[in-house]
Amino acid sequence: MRNANQSFHKALDQYVFGIANKFIDSADPATQSELMNLVAQLDLVSHTGEAVDDKSAQPESEWQHILNKPVDWQSVHKQWLVGVMQQRTKRNEHYIDNLNQAIRNTAIRLQQTQDTFLREPYRSNLIHRHQLTLDYLQQHLSEVQNAHQFNLKQLDQLLSS
């Protein structure tokens, strides 16, 4: 019976902390700290097996009180937007790295083509195509870098507000 009781309490702990984690992530900072304090109290109760005081003996009412508070949707939206902007920043940095690699590879191919002795109409056409590709990639890299700088400024503004 003791093993079944421990198993039940372990499953209940996992469930409560999983739910708490989900709500803590989406709550505003004030509610987050209240939820974290409540989770800490629940953690203490689950490990000692006894209630700390009357307040922690009624965790359900505390949860209801905290979860019934109105949500600050501006804060939630701001947190979401910061996350989106951080993901966009990482994606842009990765894309910039890929474009730089493509530019290096194209420049190498251009140099190899210029150094190769091919028949003239093929050589000229190939050099011209490599040069056009290189010009396009460099122009596109410049545009992506500008967009990346704009995103960084937006992210800084969001984080400072």
Number of C-alpha atoms within 10 A of each C-alpha: 6 7 8 9 10 12 12 12 15 14 11 13 17 12 12 15 16 12 11 17 15 11 15 19 12 17 19 17 14 8 19 18 13 15 21 14 12 19 20 13 18 20 15 15 16 16 11 10 10 11 15 13 10 8 12 17 15 11 15 10 12 16 15 10 10 15 14 9 9 8 13 12 12 10 14 16 12 14 18 13 14 18 13 12 18 15 12 16 19 12 13 18 15 12 15 18 13 13 17 15 12 16 19 13 13 18 16 13 16 20 13 12 17 14 10 10 9 12 8 9 8 11 16 14 11 17 17 13 13 19 16 12 17 19 14 13 17 16 12 14 19 13 12 17 16 12 14 19 14 13 17 16 12 14 19 13 11 14 11 7 6
